[in-house]
Amino acid sequence: MDSATLTGVMIGGAGHSGSTLLGMILSGLPGAVYVGEGAKVRYLGDMAKPLAKRACKICGDDCAFWNGFRWDPSTGLYEQVAAHSGARIVIDSSKKPDWISARAEELRAGGHEARLIVLTRDGRAVVNSRLRKYPDRDAAGQISEWMEQIEAAHALAEVFPGPVLNLAYEELATRPEETARKLAEFVGEAFEPAMLAFSAREHHPLGGNNGTQFLAARGQANGAGLKPGARSADYYRNHPDAIRLDLRWRDEFSPDHAALFEAMAGRLNHSMKWGS
Ligand SMILES: [Zn+2]
């Protein structure tokens, strides 16, 4: 690989599927930087936007990584991030197909490499996670949205101009080292134990999951202000410093929601179903 060549690793799929965890694991590759949901770079420093959208989720407005960074859209975003950080691998968990396609096109035009990881998770866990966070939202609407996002991710994978890896969150969470080795190989790098020790280093993610960010940042100087969502506070405060499969949905998903999910999405979820 040419030393000036950059690799963009983009995470596609539906939100609440473990993309923050995956991004943090990938950031342990040498020369890698995880930007979080790169699409939020457009809101950096925009005081009209809420803090969680306009700034580093861990540091807030005063972030040593993002301070002074403003994307000039006439330059490829990842090229600009690479120049800013010295990284040669940029990881982005934005997930939106249009955003991913545009970044892949920028990479191709600059003679760089584009990689796509389609991350999936048992849809029952995803929908439950969204209803936990937004209890007033309509369950059928959340199920439809998940289905549309999965279908859109598969359609994106069909036309993506580079290698694609399909990965299940449950595989990542139950066999982290084996999966990290597979991920390193997919990116064209050697496995690094640092991939699994993601809470041992600082992160500066835009957007993404508060709970996972809390776990990664609780031992870090910049992470003191971050809190998990109210309904997840006990779960994350009691979480060990290790990668562990989150199966809370099995206790939390109501029988009515489970039946509705099965009727609407049982067929689509068949290959993503974890356990019974
Ligand atoms: Zn930061």
Residues whose N, C-alpha, C, O or C-beta is under 5 A from the ligand:
A	BS01	ZN	C56 C59 C63 A64 F65 H203 H204
